[in-house]
Amino acid sequence: MYISKSKFLKAYQCQKAIWLSKYHPELKSKTTDAQQAIFDQGHEVGNLAKQLLSPGAEMEFNPKDYEGMFSKTKSLIASKEKYIYEATFLFEDLLIMVDILEVKEDGLLIYEVKSSTSSKEVNLYDLSFQNYVLSQLGYKVLENNLITINNEYIKETEEINLKEFFRIENFDSEVESLQGEVLEIISETREILINSQMPDIDIGKHCNKPYECDFKEHCWSQIPETSVFDLTNARAKDFELYSDGILTFKDIQENYLLHHMTEKHRTQILSELYNKKVENKKEIKRFLKQITYPIYFLDFECYQDAIPRWDGLRPYEQTPFQFSLHTLENETSELKHYEFLAEANKDPRREFTENLIEYIGSTGTVLAYNMSFEKGIIKKMAELFSEYKFSLIDINERMVDLMIPFRNYWFYRKEMKGSYSIKYVLPAIAPELSYSDLDVSDGLAAVRTFKDLENLDLLNNIEDTGEKISKLKSSLLEYCKQDTYSMVLIWQYLKELV
Ligand code: SF4
């Protein structure tokens, strides 16, 4: 088995992970949608970076013939190809593919491309490993560079300005100082890989740092469904308890609970153990008083692209593509529903804004759940479309956050499991309304569905795309509608409670 860049980084995170990947690869968790989305974005950014440093030759990936890839790389270097993408090198059992290699008369320059907006410690180990392999092969490495995204960049032209979009940082001195450690990790990894005995490494913070480990499902399987790791905002309290042998809420001694835990943690634990219910009716009543008719229950869905698609956007800036709005004119009126879903592959922001303004009147309360998100989007739209500035600012000024009673623990039930997100509050208030029956059941899935819809739209008129598109659209509309309907139920519940 080759120790590739990714295996080396796995070993840097945890030697047990590298052992498991050799001896029990079947225990690896499936790639999640969130991870896949990060990989996809990484690919897009990687391809764009090749345009920054071009022209160059692309190595054809062949996992059955790394030797062949290495030979091809060597001949490209010999023929003075300026840039080589995925340049492949083998040294003993070490295998690297350099994202972009620059070939100069007197040596080589390494460029590692990341889709993040800043460098991380793990990236330096990545570069150092590549440098180690090249140096061992006798190449002179002139520079060790990291290409990241410049988060200050604003898209102003049709084409991305590559020189402004990317940031190239040099890490020669860091790479040099890490060489000893790199060699140590390689030696340890070699020893571990020839040993049929699994390394005795317990779970710890390293399971999530720098990445969530692929073997978490396996290593964490002994942790009960509810444990100290479910403590909300644990701030290291969970591992502190775990290292003292305390795994469940039941194991926590009364004295420790009273003197060493926060009020919120105490509430969470006592609710879980004894079904303690918290209802601070005085505060909830005071909160509800500020809500006046007509009431607008509002929720947005947004996507973020590493490479901005529309003018005025920065990398990873939120783009709103959907909203749902339930309205109640007065105490006795019927609940009405309005919605907006953007057209595929078109800048959605103007239409989104105009629809929002059309449906939200000039008086009454706008309720959002975790309103900083909706407020941030509205503020951005106000900057973008000056003609709607005052209407949008007015919406923001009338906005109230329905999350407040739950975030402040004025209302708490064991079903909330320490969370005040709407998906956890709902089972405590309206258990009959579930997200699990929906095709789209969370914000991430909504973004993925909208992207699928956009991809299908590009294939317009091919086979049955029309039918598939309308199915995706209804799943999206249904999901977002449920979010605002849940808010209506939550508000009604609180009203009845006090
Ligand atoms: S889950 Fe944690 S302990 Fe298990 S292999 Fe991964 S990092 Fe190591």
Residues whose N, C-alpha, C, O or C-beta is under 5 A from the ligand:
A	BS01	SF4	C14 K16 A17 I201 D202 I203 H206 C207 C213 F215 K216 C219
